[in-house]
């Protein structure tokens, strides 16, 4: 896709962050949402996870140097989680089909040939 990760920077207002997360969720993009937070702002982090973000990026010294790798990791994890979800869904449908198949006793198979 054109967008790999949506990155939001938590400002000083929790309400604005919550609205921004909700706005991004409403767009129904198939991408992870990451939030930049200050190290001491644990409350904002918890609220953001409740709001639906996928990852929190703490702005510790040197965080900008690590950002490209972190974003690539976030995207890869998100993609892997969605692929796993797809496989589980397919497995569930296959199990449902197999469970509905009639059971033929071995003796009936031999008589049919």
Backbone torsions as a table, in degrees:
resi	resn	phi	psi	omega
1	UNK	NA	176.0	179.7
2	UNK	-77.5	-35.7	-179.8
3	UNK	-107.6	128.1	179.2
4	UNK	-96.1	-40.4	-178.6
5	UNK	-149.2	139.0	172.9
6	UNK	-96.8	124.5	179.9
7	UNK	-113.7	124.0	176.8
8	UNK	-113.4	143.5	177.5
9	UNK	-105.4	118.5	-180.0
10	UNK	-69.7	121.5	177.2
11	UNK	-86.1	-145.5	-178.9
12	UNK	-95.2	-8.1	-177.0
13	UNK	-112.7	116.9	178.5
14	UNK	-61.3	-34.6	-177.9
15	UNK	-62.9	-42.7	-179.4
16	UNK	-64.3	-38.7	178.5
17	UNK	-65.9	-44.1	179.6
18	UNK	-61.1	-41.3	178.8
19	UNK	-65.4	-42.9	-179.7
20	UNK	-62.8	-42.7	178.5
21	UNK	-62.8	-45.9	179.6
22	UNK	-61.6	-39.5	178.8
23	UNK	-63.0	-43.2	179.1
24	UNK	-66.0	-42.4	178.5
25	UNK	-61.0	-38.7	-179.3
26	UNK	-63.5	-27.7	178.8
27	UNK	-70.7	-15.8	179.4
28	UNK	53.9	44.4	174.4
29	UNK	-76.3	144.3	178.0
30	UNK	-93.1	61.1	-179.3
31	UNK	-141.3	154.0	176.6
32	UNK	-74.3	155.5	176.7
33	UNK	-113.8	124.6	177.6
34	UNK	-114.2	146.0	-179.3
35	UNK	-122.1	128.5	174.0
36	UNK	-85.0	126.4	-179.3
37	UNK	-133.7	157.0	173.8
38	UNK	-76.6	148.7	-176.1
39	UNK	-56.9	-33.1	-175.6
40	UNK	-87.7	0.8	-173.7
41	UNK	-99.6	67.2	-178.6
42	UNK	-67.7	-35.2	-178.9
43	UNK	-61.6	-45.0	179.3
44	UNK	-62.6	-38.1	179.8
45	UNK	-62.5	-48.1	-179.7
46	UNK	-63.2	-43.4	178.8
47	UNK	-62.6	-38.9	-178.9
48	UNK	-66.3	-41.0	177.3
49	UNK	-64.3	-39.0	175.8
50	UNK	-63.1	-31.7	-179.9
51	UNK	-77.4	-14.4	175.1
52	UNK	115.3	14.0	176.8
53	UNK	-73.7	161.6	-179.2
54	UNK	-100.3	-26.0	-175.6
55	UNK	-154.3	147.7	175.3
56	UNK	-113.1	132.6	177.9
57	UNK	-113.3	113.0	-176.6
58	UNK	-85.3	131.1	-177.6
59	UNK	-83.7	76.3	175.4
60	UNK	-91.7	166.9	179.2
61	UNK	-53.9	130.9	179.2
62	UNK	83.5	9.7	-175.7
63	UNK	-61.5	-31.1	-177.9
64	UNK	-67.2	-29.7	179.1
65	UNK	-71.2	-29.5	-178.9
66	UNK	-89.7	-11.0	-173.0
67	UNK	-58.1	-48.6	-178.7
68	UNK	-57.7	-43.2	179.5
69	UNK	-67.0	-41.2	178.9
70	UNK	-62.1	-42.8	179.9
71	UNK	-64.8	-39.9	177.1
72	UNK	-63.8	-40.0	178.9
73	UNK	-66.1	-42.5	179.0
74	UNK	-60.3	-46.3	-179.6
75	UNK	-63.2	-43.4	-179.3
76	UNK	-63.5	-43.3	178.5
77	UNK	-63.1	-42.2	179.4
78	UNK	-61.8	-46.3	180.0
79	UNK	-62.9	-43.0	179.6
80	UNK	-63.6	-41.2	179.3
81	UNK	-63.6	-39.8	179.0
82	UNK	-70.3	-36.0	176.3
83	UNK	-65.2	-41.2	177.7
84	UNK	-63.0	-41.3	177.9
85	UNK	-61.4	-41.7	178.2
86	UNK	-63.6	-44.3	179.0
87	UNK	-63.2	-41.0	178.5
88	UNK	-63.7	-39.7	178.7
89	UNK	-64.0	-43.9	178.5
90	UNK	-63.8	-42.0	178.6
91	UNK	-61.3	-41.6	179.6
92	UNK	-62.8	-43.9	178.1
93	UNK	-64.0	-40.3	179.1
94	UNK	-64.8	-43.1	178.1
95	UNK	-61.8	-38.6	177.9
96	UNK	-62.7	-43.6	178.2
97	UNK	-62.9	-45.6	-178.9
98	UNK	-64.6	-40.1	179.3
99	UNK	-63.9	-24.8	-179.2
100	UNK	-87.9	-10.8	179.7
101	UNK	-66.9	141.9	177.3
102	UNK	-70.2	145.5	178.3
103	UNK	-93.4	122.2	-179.9
104	UNK	-104.5	122.2	178.6
105	UNK	-65.0	148.9	-178.8
106	UNK	-56.4	-36.5	-179.1
107	UNK	-64.7	-37.2	178.8
108	UNK	-67.2	-33.1	176.8
109	UNK	-65.0	-42.3	-178.2
110	UNK	-66.0	-39.3	179.7
111	UNK	-69.1	-31.1	-178.3
112	UNK	-71.2	-23.4	-178.9
113	UNK	-92.6	NA	NA
